[in-house]
Amino acid sequence: MRIETYERMFMILAALMLALGIVGIAIGALVAGVHVPSPAGRVDPRALSSTPPFDQPGLRDLGNGNYEAVIVARAWQFQPNAIEVPVGSTVTFTLASTDVIHGFVLAGTNANVMVIPGQIAQVTARFDQPGEYVWVCHEYCGFGHHQMYGKVVVR
Ligand code: CUA
């Protein structure tokens, strides 16, 4: 079968682009450690208020500029809905829902995770610039969905 020269060139180019994409994904996953957030554990959503660490939501100082923010999501608020950390901090957000599926996306960072009842969601973000970073629930969760937000204040 005869293939036109330009057709052949285009097929080779397309194959190279595809291979480049696959190599890029492989390097990202295997070398750079890029991965989608996976559940960090399981928790009974009905017993959240008596299950550590969700019985005491809030910010914990882990030392060396590392923090853990334990946040409970419920219709329609985050608890707590504001935390404050110094510039240069790395914050691991540990979230769980008491009721329906919520979301957590933190503007200006790569932190973006679903908060599914029964699962513990965990994402980490580093804050090198001072300012206010707003997070919102990005999964429609009912009447008050648009009121579900919070912020990280970096000073
Ligand atoms: Cu919670 Cu939308």
py3Dmol code that shows the C-alpha trace and the ligand (Angstrom):
import py3Dmol

protein = """\
ATOM      1  CA  MET A   1       0.000   0.000   0.000  1.00  0.00           C
ATOM      2  CA  ARG A   2       1.359   3.384  -0.946  1.00  0.00           C
ATOM      3  CA  ILE A   3       1.127   6.205   1.589  1.00  0.00           C
ATOM      4  CA  GLU A   4       1.543   9.828   0.561  1.00  0.00           C
ATOM      5  CA  THR A   5       4.766  11.416   1.820  1.00  0.00           C
ATOM      6  CA  TYR A   6       2.972  14.139   3.794  1.00  0.00           C
ATOM      7  CA  GLU A   7       0.503  11.582   5.130  1.00  0.00           C
ATOM      8  CA  ARG A   8       3.409   9.447   6.314  1.00  0.00           C
ATOM      9  CA  MET A   9       5.152  12.429   7.911  1.00  0.00           C
ATOM     10  CA  PHE A  10       1.961  13.360   9.705  1.00  0.00           C
ATOM     11  CA  MET A  11       1.485   9.788  10.970  1.00  0.00           C
ATOM     12  CA  ILE A  12       5.046   9.727  12.300  1.00  0.00           C
ATOM     13  CA  LEU A  13       4.581  13.144  13.936  1.00  0.00           C
ATOM     14  CA  ALA A  14       1.316  12.026  15.537  1.00  0.00           C
ATOM     15  CA  ALA A  15       2.950   8.837  16.849  1.00  0.00           C
ATOM     16  CA  LEU A  16       5.869  10.844  18.260  1.00  0.00           C
ATOM     17  CA  MET A  17       3.515  13.271  20.029  1.00  0.00           C
ATOM     18  CA  LEU A  18       1.608  10.336  21.513  1.00  0.00           C
ATOM     19  CA  ALA A  19       4.839   8.701  22.682  1.00  0.00           C
ATOM     20  CA  LEU A  20       6.021  12.015  24.154  1.00  0.00           C
ATOM     21  CA  GLY A  21       2.766  12.335  26.090  1.00  0.00           C
ATOM     22  CA  ILE A  22       3.018   8.816  27.479  1.00  0.00           C
ATOM     23  CA  VAL A  23       6.668   9.361  28.464  1.00  0.00           C
ATOM     24  CA  GLY A  24       5.654  12.635  30.150  1.00  0.00           C
ATOM     25  CA  ILE A  25       2.952  10.915  32.187  1.00  0.00           C
ATOM     26  CA  ALA A  26       5.325   8.070  33.110  1.00  0.00           C
ATOM     27  CA  ILE A  27       8.043  10.500  34.275  1.00  0.00           C
ATOM     28  CA  GLY A  28       5.471  12.505  36.243  1.00  0.00           C
ATOM     29  CA  ALA A  29       4.111   9.428  37.999  1.00  0.00           C
ATOM     30  CA  LEU A  30       7.319   7.432  38.510  1.00  0.00           C
ATOM     31  CA  VAL A  31       9.977  10.141  38.956  1.00  0.00           C
ATOM     32  CA  ALA A  32       8.224  13.364  40.023  1.00  0.00           C
ATOM     33  CA  GLY A  33       5.715  11.597  42.282  1.00  0.00           C
ATOM     34  CA  VAL A  34       2.649  13.194  40.686  1.00  0.00           C
ATOM     35  CA  HIS A  35      -0.511  11.326  41.628  1.00  0.00           C
ATOM     36  CA  VAL A  36      -4.206  11.916  42.220  1.00  0.00           C
ATOM     37  CA  PRO A  37      -5.177  12.238  45.886  1.00  0.00           C
ATOM     38  CA  SER A  38      -6.236   8.871  47.219  1.00  0.00           C
ATOM     39  CA  PRO A  39      -8.108   8.206  50.471  1.00  0.00           C
ATOM     40  CA  ALA A  40      -5.734   8.495  53.448  1.00  0.00           C
ATOM     41  CA  GLY A  41      -7.906   6.157  55.494  1.00  0.00           C
ATOM     42  CA  ARG A  42     -11.462   5.347  56.484  1.00  0.00           C
ATOM     43  CA  VAL A  43     -13.642   6.801  59.204  1.00  0.00           C
ATOM     44  CA  ASP A  44     -17.247   6.317  60.312  1.00  0.00           C
ATOM     45  CA  PRO A  45     -18.986   9.582  59.305  1.00  0.00           C
ATOM     46  CA  ARG A  46     -21.615   9.145  62.050  1.00  0.00           C
ATOM     47  CA  ALA A  47     -18.921   8.886  64.740  1.00  0.00           C
ATOM     48  CA  LEU A  48     -16.765  11.766  63.484  1.00  0.00           C
ATOM     49  CA  SER A  49     -17.305  13.909  66.587  1.00  0.00           C
ATOM     50  CA  SER A  50     -15.825  11.170  68.783  1.00  0.00           C
ATOM     51  CA  THR A  51     -13.108   9.903  66.426  1.00  0.00           C
ATOM     52  CA  PRO A  52      -9.609  11.427  66.607  1.00  0.00           C
ATOM     53  CA  PRO A  53      -8.392  13.632  65.053  1.00  0.00           C
ATOM     54  CA  PHE A  54     -11.832  14.826  63.923  1.00  0.00           C
ATOM     55  CA  ASP A  55     -13.149  15.136  67.494  1.00  0.00           C
ATOM     56  CA  GLN A  56     -10.884  18.207  67.780  1.00  0.00           C
ATOM     57  CA  PRO A  57     -10.734  19.961  64.414  1.00  0.00           C
ATOM     58  CA  GLY A  58      -8.180  22.710  64.019  1.00  0.00           C
ATOM     59  CA  LEU A  59      -4.555  23.491  63.293  1.00  0.00           C
ATOM     60  CA  ARG A  60      -1.704  21.498  64.803  1.00  0.00           C
ATOM     61  CA  ASP A  61       1.917  22.625  64.779  1.00  0.00           C
ATOM     62  CA  LEU A  62       4.104  19.665  63.799  1.00  0.00           C
ATOM     63  CA  GLY A  63       7.338  21.674  64.059  1.00  0.00           C
ATOM     64  CA  ASN A  64       9.874  22.776  61.423  1.00  0.00           C
ATOM     65  CA  GLY A  65       7.250  24.829  59.598  1.00  0.00           C
ATOM     66  CA  ASN A  66       4.927  21.856  59.136  1.00  0.00           C
ATOM     67  CA  TYR A  67       1.292  21.984  60.141  1.00  0.00           C
ATOM     68  CA  GLU A  68      -1.710  19.711  59.986  1.00  0.00           C
ATOM     69  CA  ALA A  69      -5.142  21.264  59.523  1.00  0.00           C
ATOM     70  CA  VAL A  70      -7.883  18.872  60.580  1.00  0.00           C
ATOM     71  CA  ILE A  71     -11.107  20.046  58.972  1.00  0.00           C
ATOM     72  CA  VAL A  72     -14.623  18.653  59.246  1.00  0.00           C
ATOM     73  CA  ALA A  73     -16.941  19.270  56.295  1.00  0.00           C
ATOM     74  CA  ARG A  74     -20.678  19.272  56.830  1.00  0.00           C
ATOM     75  CA  ALA A  75     -23.641  20.839  55.094  1.00  0.00           C
ATOM     76  CA  TRP A  76     -22.883  23.694  54.814  1.00  0.00           C
ATOM     77  CA  GLN A  77     -19.712  24.716  56.530  1.00  0.00           C
ATOM     78  CA  PHE A  78     -16.118  23.811  57.174  1.00  0.00           C
ATOM     79  CA  GLN A  79     -14.952  23.540  60.760  1.00  0.00           C
ATOM     80  CA  PRO A  80     -12.689  25.424  61.214  1.00  0.00           C
ATOM     81  CA  ASN A  81     -13.254  27.831  58.331  1.00  0.00           C
ATOM     82  CA  ALA A  82     -10.061  29.840  58.817  1.00  0.00           C
ATOM     83  CA  ILE A  83      -6.501  28.977  59.784  1.00  0.00           C
ATOM     84  CA  GLU A  84      -3.424  31.137  60.069  1.00  0.00           C
ATOM     85  CA  VAL A  85       0.172  30.047  59.380  1.00  0.00           C
ATOM     86  CA  PRO A  86       3.494  31.835  58.872  1.00  0.00           C
ATOM     87  CA  VAL A  87       5.058  32.327  55.428  1.00  0.00           C
ATOM     88  CA  GLY A  88       7.020  29.265  54.321  1.00  0.00           C
ATOM     89  CA  SER A  89       4.695  26.783  56.028  1.00  0.00           C
ATOM     90  CA  THR A  90       3.719  23.412  54.657  1.00  0.00           C
ATOM     91  CA  VAL A  91       0.182  22.473  55.625  1.00  0.00           C
ATOM     92  CA  THR A  92      -1.324  19.010  55.324  1.00  0.00           C
ATOM     93  CA  PHE A  93      -5.094  19.242  55.195  1.00  0.00           C
ATOM     94  CA  THR A  94      -6.880  16.236  56.663  1.00  0.00           C
ATOM     95  CA  LEU A  95     -10.585  16.307  55.904  1.00  0.00           C
ATOM     96  CA  ALA A  96     -13.664  14.199  56.515  1.00  0.00           C
ATOM     97  CA  SER A  97     -17.374  14.684  55.912  1.00  0.00           C
ATOM     98  CA  THR A  98     -20.162  14.049  58.393  1.00  0.00           C
ATOM     99  CA  ASP A  99     -22.917  13.840  55.824  1.00  0.00           C
ATOM    100  CA  VAL A 100     -22.789  14.147  52.036  1.00  0.00           C
ATOM    101  CA  ILE A 101     -20.029  14.436  49.441  1.00  0.00           C
ATOM    102  CA  HIS A 102     -18.204  17.751  49.646  1.00  0.00           C
ATOM    103  CA  GLY A 103     -15.131  19.062  47.872  1.00  0.00           C
ATOM    104  CA  PHE A 104     -12.053  21.045  48.834  1.00  0.00           C
ATOM    105  CA  VAL A 105     -10.139  23.220  46.405  1.00  0.00           C
ATOM    106  CA  LEU A 106      -7.641  25.770  47.631  1.00  0.00           C
ATOM    107  CA  ALA A 107      -7.118  28.711  45.262  1.00  0.00           C
ATOM    108  CA  GLY A 108      -3.536  29.433  44.273  1.00  0.00           C
ATOM    109  CA  THR A 109      -2.320  25.920  45.126  1.00  0.00           C
ATOM    110  CA  ASN A 110      -2.584  22.418  43.695  1.00  0.00           C
ATOM    111  CA  ALA A 111      -4.705  21.240  46.646  1.00  0.00           C
ATOM    112  CA  ASN A 112      -7.909  19.760  45.241  1.00  0.00           C
ATOM    113  CA  VAL A 113      -9.657  16.746  46.719  1.00  0.00           C
ATOM    114  CA  MET A 114     -13.103  15.218  47.148  1.00  0.00           C
ATOM    115  CA  VAL A 115     -14.378  14.862  50.718  1.00  0.00           C
ATOM    116  CA  ILE A 116     -16.424  11.680  50.642  1.00  0.00           C
ATOM    117  CA  PRO A 117     -18.284  10.363  53.722  1.00  0.00           C
ATOM    118  CA  GLY A 118     -16.374   7.392  55.128  1.00  0.00           C
ATOM    119  CA  GLN A 119     -13.049   8.425  53.622  1.00  0.00           C
ATOM    120  CA  ILE A 120     -10.286  10.583  55.024  1.00  0.00           C
ATOM    121  CA  ALA A 121      -9.067  13.059  52.403  1.00  0.00           C
ATOM    122  CA  GLN A 122      -5.558  14.451  52.601  1.00  0.00           C
ATOM    123  CA  VAL A 123      -3.705  17.068  50.543  1.00  0.00           C
ATOM    124  CA  THR A 124      -0.623  19.136  51.223  1.00  0.00           C
ATOM    125  CA  ALA A 125       0.178  22.689  50.180  1.00  0.00           C
ATOM    126  CA  ARG A 126       3.149  24.969  50.755  1.00  0.00           C
ATOM    127  CA  PHE A 127       2.718  28.697  51.321  1.00  0.00           C
ATOM    128  CA  ASP A 128       5.719  30.774  50.244  1.00  0.00           C
ATOM    129  CA  GLN A 129       3.808  34.005  49.655  1.00  0.00           C
ATOM    130  CA  PRO A 130       1.857  35.966  52.272  1.00  0.00           C
ATOM    131  CA  GLY A 131      -1.830  36.515  51.646  1.00  0.00           C
ATOM    132  CA  GLU A 132      -5.242  34.941  51.947  1.00  0.00           C
ATOM    133  CA  TYR A 133      -5.882  31.660  50.200  1.00  0.00           C
ATOM    134  CA  VAL A 134      -9.565  30.888  49.902  1.00  0.00           C
ATOM    135  CA  TRP A 135     -10.840  27.332  49.780  1.00  0.00           C
ATOM    136  CA  VAL A 136     -14.298  26.364  48.594  1.00  0.00           C
ATOM    137  CA  CYS A 137     -16.480  23.309  48.443  1.00  0.00           C
ATOM    138  CA  HIS A 138     -16.476  22.387  44.753  1.00  0.00           C
ATOM    139  CA  GLU A 139     -19.032  19.581  44.864  1.00  0.00           C
ATOM    140  CA  TYR A 140     -22.672  20.622  44.828  1.00  0.00           C
ATOM    141  CA  CYS A 141     -23.945  19.538  48.247  1.00  0.00           C
ATOM    142  CA  GLY A 142     -27.330  21.214  48.531  1.00  0.00           C
ATOM    143  CA  PHE A 143     -29.034  24.490  49.351  1.00  0.00           C
ATOM    144  CA  GLY A 144     -26.105  26.117  51.149  1.00  0.00           C
ATOM    145  CA  HIS A 145     -23.315  24.836  48.893  1.00  0.00           C
ATOM    146  CA  HIS A 146     -22.271  28.340  47.825  1.00  0.00           C
ATOM    147  CA  GLN A 147     -21.741  29.307  51.484  1.00  0.00           C
ATOM    148  CA  MET A 148     -19.191  26.545  52.090  1.00  0.00           C
ATOM    149  CA  TYR A 149     -15.787  28.152  52.086  1.00  0.00           C
ATOM    150  CA  GLY A 150     -12.865  29.013  54.285  1.00  0.00           C
ATOM    151  CA  LYS A 151      -9.425  30.557  54.106  1.00  0.00           C
ATOM    152  CA  VAL A 152      -5.789  30.136  54.957  1.00  0.00           C
ATOM    153  CA  VAL A 153      -4.217  33.367  56.157  1.00  0.00           C
ATOM    154  CA  VAL A 154      -0.466  33.381  55.530  1.00  0.00           C
ATOM    155  CA  ARG A 155       1.527  36.086  57.353  1.00  0.00           C
TER     156      ARG A 155
END
"""
ligand_1 = """\
2
CUA
Cu -20.219 21.176 50.453
Cu -20.759 21.979 48.273
"""
view = py3Dmol.view(width=600, height=400)
view.addModel(protein, "pdb")
view.setStyle({"model": 0}, {"cartoon": {"style": "trace"}})
view.addModel(ligand_1, "xyz")
view.setStyle({"model": 1}, {"stick": {}})
view.zoomTo()
view.show()
